[in-house]
Amino acid sequence: MRSIILAVGLIAVAAPVLGASDASAAERGNKDLKTYCSGDAVTFCSGKDPDSPEMDACFKANMDKLSENCRRAITAYKGGGGK
């Protein structure tokens, strides 16, 4: 009986933590990236998941074509440690 109570307690404590990590992984980037790079994402990387490595690779491959504001937002994002 004690082991069942302990297991239920661990699940109750771990569930919000596990859920939070999944939510944060789905929300990469920041407000400036979304504001200044959305148009570039549609123009150069349409059809790619915004939170995927494929989107990162697409932006890297098209860096010289991206708008100045988007490039600045990416530089600032990287300079801030990706936060």
C-alpha positions in Angstrom: 0.0 0.0 0.0 2.8 2.4 0.9 4.5 1.8 -2.5 1.2 2.7 -4.3 0.9 5.9 -2.4 4.5 6.8 -3.1 4.1 6.0 -6.9 1.0 8.2 -7.1 2.8 11.0 -5.3 5.7 10.8 -7.7 3.4 10.9 -10.7 1.6 14.0 -9.3 4.9 15.8 -8.8 6.5 14.8 -12.1 3.6 15.4 -14.4 3.7 19.2 -14.3 7.4 19.2 -14.8 7.3 16.9 -17.7 4.4 18.8 -19.2 6.3 22.1 -18.8 9.3 20.9 -20.7 7.2 19.7 -23.6 5.4 23.1 -23.7 8.6 25.1 -23.7 10.1 22.9 -26.5 7.1 23.8 -28.6 7.6 27.5 -28.1 11.1 28.2 -29.4 12.3 31.6 -30.3 11.0 34.9 -28.9 8.7 37.7 -29.8 11.2 39.6 -32.0 11.9 36.5 -34.1 8.2 35.9 -34.6 7.6 39.6 -35.4 10.5 40.2 -37.8 10.9 36.7 -39.3 7.4 35.4 -40.0 7.3 36.9 -43.5 10.7 35.5 -44.3 9.7 32.1 -43.0 6.7 32.0 -45.3 8.7 33.3 -48.3 11.7 31.1 -48.0 10.7 28.2 -45.7 7.0 27.6 -46.4 5.7 24.2 -45.3 8.4 23.7 -42.6 7.6 23.3 -39.0 8.7 26.5 -37.2 10.0 24.5 -34.3 12.0 22.1 -36.4 15.7 21.7 -37.3 14.6 21.9 -40.9 13.4 25.5 -40.3 16.8 26.4 -38.7 18.6 24.9 -41.7 16.3 26.8 -44.1 17.0 30.1 -42.4 20.7 29.4 -42.3 20.7 28.5 -46.1 18.8 31.7 -46.9 20.5 34.1 -44.4 21.7 36.4 -47.2 18.1 36.7 -48.5 16.4 37.3 -45.2 15.2 40.8 -44.4 17.5 43.0 -42.5 15.2 43.1 -39.5 15.0 39.3 -39.4 18.8 39.0 -39.6 19.1 41.4 -36.7 16.5 39.5 -34.6 18.4 36.3 -35.3 21.7 37.9 -34.3 20.2 39.3 -31.1 18.6 35.9 -30.3 21.9 34.1 -30.7 23.7 36.8 -28.8 21.3 36.3 -25.9 22.1 32.6 -25.7 19.0 31.6 -27.7 16.6 33.0 -25.1 
